[in-house]
Amino acid sequence: MNEAHPRRGQRRLAFFGRIGADISHEMRNVLSVIGEYAGLLDDLLVLAETGRPLDHARLKTLTKNLAAQVKKGTETTERFNRFSHTAEEQTASFDLIAVVEDVAALVQRHVRLEGHRLEVELPNREIRVTNNAFDLQYAVFAAVGILLKCLEKDEPVAVKVDAEGSTAALSISGRAAAGDEPGGRTSRLVAVMNELGGTVNTSWNDGTLSLVLAVPTD
Amino acid sequence: MGHEKVLLVDDEREFTQILAQRMESRGVGVDAVASGSEALEKAKGAFYDAIVLDLAMPEMDGIETLKRLLEINPDLQVILLTGHASMERGIEAVKLGAMDFLAKPADIQKLMEKIGEAKANKMLLVEKRTEQRIKGILNAKGW
């Protein structure tokens, strides 16, 4: 079963909006921290003008922390920029690992606000895929969202990628409450994966719920 | 203004830590916590002139924390810090009983002014409650 055209556009726009909103929050947090560091530096300078000596070790720590926030903001912006460009192309050849790494970082905040954390384990090699990277990222986001509804309190979401033969498998799993299965919540994810020429396999093993997204590799 | 006691609630620990330092250098006593549930525990056991509360937090968000704080003590003066571009949630918080809201990153002077207002509000409420209590005692004695 494939997704109807208008619904597809709506779903893609909603996904883009959700990630955009999360990233703008994340950036605002980074800017807030930078703003407070700048304020603190200003406070120290005002005190220095009244005769209190500047603590050089403290200043060094402050500038180091400022640089770390700038790095964090730059990385987030770069990831969001790459993500945004994937919305422009229907099909392209890309490194699945790099794309999963980006989308995992972009959904971190969403997962954190739900009271969980992402644990990402990616192989140290390229896995080339020719597909729609934007929709594949949506599939990862949707699978994480489905799992979050079933997870036990404080349990992490594990994201793993592996490839064997001509198929790559993205596994999204975590310890879920007994009897809490995704059921009908996967229908849209299944439709999207069908369009990507892939599959979704849901399994339950010893208290761990796994959603495995499989796509063909190059 | 001076000697205010403030509870700062934000899951962004680095932000909280620096803001606390800046507030302390201005003579404000600060307790900082990283979640709504910790804020509830603190509010049960201590007196605060103001509670500065972040809106977006995991587990229990700012709105839910605000509701529960006011259940513990309806006189609490809560200032929401909102990272949202829209003011809707800040207005929602004020309707629920927050004293005010400020967009994040908040200017320290504005925040200090709000804390001063919170302290004044709190003192008025304390005076009002004391007056009511005295009136109640006098009425009970028929004076």
Boltz contact constraints between the chains, C-beta under 6 A:
constraints:
  - contact:
      token1: [A, 25]
      token2: [B, 83]
      max_distance: 6.0
  - contact:
      token1: [A, 28]
      token2: [B, 83]
      max_distance: 6.0
  - contact:
      token1: [A, 29]
      token2: [B, 12]
      max_distance: 6.0
  - contact:
      token1: [A, 32]
      token2: [B, 15]
      max_distance: 6.0
  - contact:
      token1: [A, 32]
      token2: [B, 104]
      max_distance: 6.0
  - contact:
      token1: [A, 32]
      token2: [B, 105]
      max_distance: 6.0
  - contact:
      token1: [A, 33]
      token2: [B, 14]
      max_distance: 6.0
  - contact:
      token1: [A, 33]
      token2: [B, 15]
      max_distance: 6.0
  - contact:
      token1: [A, 35]
      token2: [B, 105]
      max_distance: 6.0
  - contact:
      token1: [A, 36]
      token2: [B, 18]
      max_distance: 6.0
  - contact:
      token1: [A, 36]
      token2: [B, 19]
      max_distance: 6.0
  - contact:
      token1: [A, 39]
      token2: [B, 22]
      max_distance: 6.0
  - contact:
      token1: [A, 39]
      token2: [B, 108]
      max_distance: 6.0
  - contact:
      token1: [A, 40]
      token2: [B, 18]
      max_distance: 6.0
  - contact:
      token1: [A, 40]
      token2: [B, 22]
      max_distance: 6.0
  - contact:
      token1: [A, 43]
      token2: [B, 22]
      max_distance: 6.0
  - contact:
      token1: [A, 43]
      token2: [B, 25]
      max_distance: 6.0
  - contact:
      token1: [A, 112]
      token2: [B, 58]
      max_distance: 6.0
  - contact:
      token1: [A, 113]
      token2: [B, 58]
      max_distance: 6.0
  - contact:
      token1: [A, 115]
      token2: [B, 58]
      max_distance: 6.0
  - contact:
      token1: [A, 115]
      token2: [B, 59]
      max_distance: 6.0
